[in-house]
Amino acid sequence: MRPHRGTVAVVVLGLVVTAALAFGADVSYQHSQRRLTSLQTKLTANALNATPIDFERRLGQVAGVVANSADPQGAFRRLIAPSMKPSGPFSSASLIRVNGNKTAFLAHVGTPPIRNVQGPVATALYLRTAKSHDLVTARAVGHGIQKLGYLMSATGSAGTFVVSGAQALPQHEVLPVAADSPYAGLNIAIYFGATTSRDALVASTSAKLPSGAYVSKAVVPFGTTKLTVVASPRTALAGSLTSALPWAVAAAGLAMTALVALLVERLIRRERRAEQLASQNDALYQQQRDVAITLQRALLPKDFPVIEGVECAGAYLPGTSGTEVGGDWYSVVEADGGGTYFVVGDISGRGVEAAALMAQLRFTIRTLAMLGHDPADILERASAEIDFSATKRFATVVVGVIDNDQRLKVASAGHLPPLLVDADDVGYLEITPGPPLGIRSFHYETVSVPLAPGTTVIAFTDGLVETRSASLDEGLERLRRAAAAHGRSDLERLAGLLTDDLIPDGTEDDVAVLLVRCGVAVDQPPAEPSAEAPVAGALDAGRELDGASGTHV
Amino acid sequence: MRDANSTGRAERMSDLHPAEPENATASLSSDGGVSVLTLSGELDLATVADIQRSVDAIAAQAPEHLVIDLTGVTFMDSSGIALLLQIAEPRSRTELRNPTPLIRRVLEMTGLTEILPIVP
């Protein structure tokens, strides 16, 4: 799977920050390395610079005495002795008398000279020393050794004399450096003169000469010439941690980046998955709801039977509280022997089982009605179709019939009474309901009242009048008032007006309403459509009042 | 539709009954040798589902003759009626006691008083 954009951004940001921090640490390391190397090099050079002062003092004293001595050679040998190895610094020493441009080699002690002391190079050096009042330094190389020479002159009663002392060192001497010495961290090389050629190398602390990015150089006066000190760090001078720091920063940064990226990716995936699930749930919920409503619709009558002098309208509004199909229904049946039966019922609970029970009860009651049974008899017989102890469901049903003599006969199994709307009065049918169907066998009672022509009978399920905010009686009264206000309306319009008035925002429970008007043919103006025609008009009216539910006539 | 389903109910209940508890409760006691199951709160689809198990447990140990006290019941829909019928169903004699006028009306309208008599 491709990583999410957010994760990529986190990785990029992490890498950039890591690189910046590592780079900063490295710059800081390099800076301190360079500074410390330079500092150490200067310190080393300054220490070397101090050496000739001692030599100048020793040789100057000898030359001064010799120049005023009656026995210059004897004085030289006597005075130079303490400065000779092993107690002194010099491995050899010479005494030369200078007279104008002439030199005379008078005496020599210690190791033999490596150069012709009468030669032009030596002669020039002596003459130069005779003119100088300072320490003259020189270096001679030969036979695998190098000699560093220090010369002082003095002029006295005995003439002008040059005293020379020399240190013999192996050529390219490697000086041992103790591990705890301040120079331990450096490769140091000392060159005679201002150049750093291999020939001029006097000594180094290692066979490996200073090299690399942090080479530092210092030049100090050394008698009449100079010494050049070159050094490079052998290790991280500020401690090994400083050199490891950039890598440590980089490693920690990479690890953190990887960790954060992993976390972010996981979180993003989880959230995506949750979103996916949520949208799937939404779709599924909507689907279930659609299925429920479709099923409910399928179980309700598509068209009411065409009965002469009888007008019908019904409305079914699915509840807002769930996806499951409800168990409300209504039917209108014309009995074989005449008479218009109407039924409104409600199976407790919801779901496919409730819908199946509803279908079963509905068809049983239809059949019994078609056969012309008395309403109470219908309820008693239908009660056997539903068994509370097995299904935990019961049904409230009201069955009524308007017979050929314009009498209304009604029986109720725990159902709300029908509302009767005639020209003079609006009121509920007075009836004592028996228990709901399915509990136990019961002897229901049929109430019989005369019905004025044009009376509208309104039967409904409790969703229409039952609210939490008001009592059942208040709900019934609201319906009564609404019916009184709109009672004269066209029947299919009335269904919409009633549901609009009572449950303008829908309700949790399903609602079924059935309206039946009898003996209307007498009052209808001739232009009024026949019993079949209102079907189309009713559907339109139904769509107007609630886009999701239909009204059937 | 979806919004109404997920939040509508809770909103409606809190709008209309801000101070009243939404939960239903059930408890069993004895009153002069008669077992009394006391129900209270609103008995609707949601609350009945909540107390169904405790009611089942109580009903299982209650004797053949049971009185259901409805003093504290403030609302009852068909779920509440189903609950009463369920408690009464395996028993030879079940009576209802002290319903509020509103609840009494619901019981009468649903014909329940025909099989579950209200006793003083």
Boltz contact constraints between the chains, C-beta under 6 A:
constraints:
  - contact:
      token1: [A, 320]
      token2: [B, 4]
      max_distance: 6.0
  - contact:
      token1: [A, 320]
      token2: [B, 8]
      max_distance: 6.0
  - contact:
      token1: [A, 348]
      token2: [B, 78]
      max_distance: 6.0
  - contact:
      token1: [A, 348]
      token2: [B, 82]
      max_distance: 6.0
  - contact:
      token1: [A, 388]
      token2: [B, 85]
      max_distance: 6.0
  - contact:
      token1: [A, 389]
      token2: [B, 89]
      max_distance: 6.0
  - contact:
      token1: [A, 414]
      token2: [B, 110]
      max_distance: 6.0
  - contact:
      token1: [A, 414]
      token2: [B, 111]
      max_distance: 6.0
  - contact:
      token1: [A, 416]
      token2: [B, 109]
      max_distance: 6.0
  - contact:
      token1: [A, 433]
      token2: [B, 111]
      max_distance: 6.0
  - contact:
      token1: [A, 434]
      token2: [B, 111]
      max_distance: 6.0
  - contact:
      token1: [A, 434]
      token2: [B, 114]
      max_distance: 6.0
  - contact:
      token1: [A, 435]
      token2: [B, 111]
      max_distance: 6.0
  - contact:
      token1: [A, 435]
      token2: [B, 114]
      max_distance: 6.0
  - contact:
      token1: [A, 435]
      token2: [B, 115]
      max_distance: 6.0
  - contact:
      token1: [A, 439]
      token2: [B, 115]
      max_distance: 6.0
  - contact:
      token1: [A, 468]
      token2: [B, 16]
      max_distance: 6.0
  - contact:
      token1: [A, 468]
      token2: [B, 75]
      max_distance: 6.0
  - contact:
      token1: [A, 469]
      token2: [B, 16]
      max_distance: 6.0
  - contact:
      token1: [A, 471]
      token2: [B, 102]
      max_distance: 6.0
  - contact:
      token1: [A, 472]
      token2: [B, 105]
      max_distance: 6.0
  - contact:
      token1: [A, 472]
      token2: [B, 106]
      max_distance: 6.0
  - contact:
      token1: [A, 473]
      token2: [B, 105]
      max_distance: 6.0
